[in-house]
C-alpha cells in the first residue's frame, strides 16, 4: 500500500522545541534510531502514517493540523488571490 500525503513541514520541530525535548528523547519514545527520527523531522513526508499518529498523540497535536495545515493554507491563499481578480 502506498500512502500519499503531505505533512506540514515544520510542525514536528515546533512541537518538539515547545516541549523542550531533544531529538534523542523523541526517538527513544518512538523506539526508532536517532537517524530515523532526524529523517522524519527533516522530511515528514517519509514517515509512516503509524508514526505520524504516535507523534500527534505524543505532542498532543491533531492529525489535521500536522497533515492538512499546508493544504488549508494553500487553499486559503488561492481563494484570496482569486478574490482579488
C-alpha positions as CSV (number, residue, x, y, z in Angstrom):
1,X,0.0,0.0,0.0
2,X,1.3,3.4,-1.0
3,X,0.4,6.2,1.5
4,X,0.5,9.5,-0.3
5,X,0.0,12.5,1.9
6,X,1.7,15.8,2.6
7,X,2.6,16.7,6.1
8,X,3.2,20.3,7.2
9,X,7.0,20.6,7.1
10,X,7.8,22.3,10.4
11,X,5.1,21.1,12.8
12,X,7.3,18.3,14.3
13,X,10.3,20.6,15.0
14,X,8.0,23.2,16.5
15,X,6.1,20.7,18.7
16,X,9.4,19.2,20.0
17,X,11.0,22.5,20.7
18,X,7.9,23.8,22.5
19,X,8.2,20.9,24.9
20,X,11.9,21.4,25.3
21,X,12.7,17.9,24.1
22,X,15.7,16.6,22.3
23,X,15.6,14.5,19.1
24,X,17.1,11.6,21.0
25,X,14.3,11.6,23.6
26,X,11.6,11.5,20.9
27,X,13.5,8.8,19.0
28,X,13.6,6.7,22.2
29,X,9.9,7.2,22.8
30,X,9.1,6.0,19.3
31,X,11.6,3.2,19.6
32,X,13.5,4.3,16.4
33,X,17.1,5.3,15.9
34,X,18.1,8.9,16.2
35,X,18.9,8.9,12.4
36,X,15.4,7.7,11.6
37,X,13.8,10.4,13.8
38,X,16.0,13.1,12.2
39,X,14.8,11.9,8.8
40,X,11.2,12.3,9.9
41,X,11.8,15.8,11.3
42,X,13.8,16.9,8.2
43,X,11.3,15.4,5.8
44,X,8.0,14.4,7.5
45,X,6.6,13.0,4.2
46,X,8.8,9.9,4.6
47,X,7.3,8.8,8.0
48,X,4.8,6.0,8.1
49,X,1.2,7.0,9.0
50,X,1.5,4.9,12.2
51,X,4.4,7.1,13.3
52,X,2.5,10.2,12.4
53,X,-0.3,9.1,14.7
54,X,2.1,8.3,17.5
55,X,3.8,11.7,17.2
56,X,0.5,13.5,17.2
57,X,-0.5,11.7,20.3
58,X,2.8,12.4,22.0
59,X,2.8,16.1,21.2
60,X,-1.0,16.5,21.6
61,X,-1.3,17.8,18.0
62,X,-4.3,17.0,16.0
63,X,-3.6,15.0,12.9
64,X,-5.5,17.5,10.7
65,X,-3.1,20.3,11.9
66,X,0.0,18.2,11.1
67,X,-1.5,16.6,8.0
68,X,-3.6,19.2,6.3
69,X,-2.3,22.6,7.6
70,X,-0.2,23.2,4.4
71,X,-3.1,22.2,2.1
72,X,-5.5,24.5,4.0
73,X,-3.1,27.4,3.8
74,X,-2.5,26.9,0.1
75,X,-6.3,26.8,-0.4
76,X,-6.8,30.0,1.6
77,X,-4.1,31.7,-0.5
78,X,-5.7,30.5,-3.7
79,X,-9.1,31.8,-2.6
80,X,-7.6,35.1,-1.5
81,X,-5.8,35.5,-4.8
82,X,-8.9,34.7,-6.8
83,X,-10.9,37.2,-4.8
84,X,-8.5,40.0,-5.8
85,X,-9.0,39.2,-9.5
